[in-house]
Amino acid sequence: MIQTVVKRDGRVVGYNEEKIKAAIRKAMLQTEAGEDESLIQRIADRISTRGRNQMSVEDIQDQVELELMKSPRKEVARCYIRYRQKRSVARKAKTRDMFLEIINAKRNDITRENANMNADSPAGMMMKFASETTKPFVDDYLLTDEAREAVEGNYLHIHDKDYYPTKSLTCVQHPLNKILERGFVAGHGESRPAKRIETASVIACISMETAQNEMHGGQAIPAFDFYLAPYVRLSFIEEVKNVEQLTGEDLSNLYHVELDDFISKPLDGLKGRDRDLQHAINRTVSRVHQAMEAFIHNMNTIHSRGGNQVVFSSINYGTDTSAEGRCIIRELLKSTYEGVGNGSTAIFPIQIWKKKRGVSYLPGDRNHDLYELACKVTARRFFPNFVNLDATFNQNEKWRADDPKRYEWEIATMGCRTRVFENRYGEKTSVGRGNLSFSTINIVRLAIECMGIADEGERIDAFFKKLDHMLDVTARQLCDRYDFQKTALAKQFPLLMSMLWNGAEALKPTDTIESVINQGTLGIGFIGLAECLIALTGHHHGESEESQKLGLRIVSHMRDRANEFSERYQHNFSILATPAEGLSGKFTKRDRKDFGEIPGVTDKLYYTNSNHVPVYYHCSPKHKAEVEGPYHDLTRGGHIFYVEIDGDATHNPLAISNVVDLMDKYNIGYCSVNHNRNRCMDCGYEDATDGLDTCPKCGSHNIDRLQRITGYLVGTTDRWNSGKLAELKDRVVHK
């Protein structure tokens, strides 16, 4: 007697004869004689009692065909066979249609899921073929029933699900000093330790490129200035030695001479040792500038993956006050300001300035001049963004101004917004750590399902019950993925699990990575707080103090539950203000289909990113900061505050520093500034002319707007999906 059934996807489920009876009934309805319930029951009984304890779906359907052929109703057998064939074709057709859309380079939300990838190229197509066929495998074999049902029900999104079977991790903050000092093996070659700034710059690129192929998320360097500073001095010594060779003099006393700064100056009027010293400084500055140019150029041209996808890279800097560190910062900013190629804005790396009182933020601080330069560069090139080391939740009690390795206790972030700092299983640091995986809850759908409850108090209570259930499901799903990831062997990640992840040096190639990855984080994300609040209260948090109170209550509750999960499951759980790209439209599309167009909720093609005030809402930067600022302390898995400013910001760095002042005043962790920037897609010319349709340099009409999609820039909006394009159209200036 049949007890269990093996489905086509490999899952084993309980036997249900009603499904057999329903299929036979459908076939009978296609004939003139119609239904015969007694025959249906007899066939179902025979198959059930004569079958093996466990049978496959195909074997059961074969038995149905045989029984129908032996019955007086052979015409039903023919209809049943045709029905099976149609179902088989339908299952294949879905995959066929998807593949054809990729093959024909159709512009849709599948091929535009990731704006940093060109899915129209051959390698990009292969990436999409692999991605779209891997996701069903994950659903069928790696997810629990409750997680699969949450995904299918549009309550949960598992990020980078296509990478799930690889056991890869999301991101890491590179301890670049280890690689520069020791060298490393990449592919079939090996890199020696760096001895000059040019080599250090190249190794920094190769490090991130290599790790990108071992991970599914972003790569970051937490202290770019500190790590590269020693190679400024080594290059300077090299230049002094070159002068020695020309003059025949012993200048060894200049090798380690104390310098206040590395500033290029004319040699006119200088003599003797003063001239020799300045010449060496000038040559060193020139080499550092070229090395920074090369670094930026390489990070925008080296394809780490198929689809012309460059490394999703970020660098943090700004707090090294040494002459060498200041030289790195200054020349990096100058190179960024100049642009790449024909003067285009560099898309990567995402640059992040570390704002710190006593170091750079206040007039009189050692690096305040460089902070002013950073604001000038941002006004033209969008980067750097700013991370606030003075925020209460971004401080480490171990930080000391006179500590040469104080960068180990400084928060560093990823460009999109991923934040890793607190750590239950090691040092509180960003260095050598990253996110393991994260999943996002559709809190809007939970709120929509409660809209029919008339009493507001009962409605909100019902929402929290639903939210608690989904938080439990998500935490278990993340733990399941962790348990799968931890079985990976160190040799599967040759660079990551030998030099980058904290504690990885102790691993042997055949060891599992379990002993080190628990220092990473598991992120629970959310999307659409604004729409969630509209569904529950009729207003979003930007327009109502009561809604703001509820919004903070919701995210505080999520934070508290994450802390509870950390204790229960012994992992670093955190709440993430999800940087939704493809997800912002994906959730909405399904919810609109199920619930229709609800004003303020599902009447657009996207949900508002995380806890942001809606992009269409007119308000001042100050009001936006007042509303969004309190959420940063609650979302320690990552967050971002951004402001849209009007017109050409190139000559208005004060507008940028005003936004940073808001960070300081409202305890904001991380921020960026958006402004208008036109880009000619033919020659690379850029300006901020409003409504530019003809390039003044080459006459092309192929003009696009350079814009930030979530936390990073995209060279063309042609790669944006429909949801993000709709959001871009709705964005208003904050003034």
Secondary structure, 3 states (H helix, E strand, C coil): CCCEEECCCCCEEECCHHHHHHHHHHHHCCCCCCCCHHHHHHHHHHHHHHCCCEEEHHHHHHHHHHHHHHCCCHHHHHHHHHHHHHHHHHHHHHHHHHHHHHHCCCCCCCCCCCCCCCCCCHHHHHHHHHHHHHHHHHHHHHCCHHHHHHHHCCCEEECCHHHHHHCCCCCEECCHHHHHHHCEEECCEEECCCCCHHHHHHHHHHHHHHHHCCCCCCEEECCHHHHHHHHHHHHHHHHHHHHHHHHCCCCHHHCCCCCCCCCCCCCCCCCHHHHHHHHHHHHHHHHHHHHHHHHHHHHHHCEEECCCEECCEEEEECCCCCHHHHHHHHHHHHHHHHCECCCECCCCCEEEEEECCCCCCCCCCCCHHHHHHHHHHHHHHCCCEEEECCCHHHCCCCCCCCCCCHHHHCCCECCCCEECCCCCCCCCCCCCCCEEEEEEEEHHHHHHCCCCCCCHHHHHHHHHHHHHHHHHHHHHHHHHHHHHHCCCEHHHCCCHHHHHCCCHHHCCCCCECHHHHCCCEEEEEEECHHHHHHHHHCCCCCCCHHHHHHHHHHHHHHHHHHHHHHHHHCCEEEEEECCCCCHHHHHHHHHHHHHCCCCCCCCCCCCCCCCCCCCCCCCCHHHHHHHHHHHHHHCCCECCEEEECCCCCCCCHHHHHHHHHHHHHCCCCEEEEECCCEEECCCCCEECCCCCCCCCCCCCCCEEECEECCCCEECCHHHCCHHHHHHHHHCCCCC
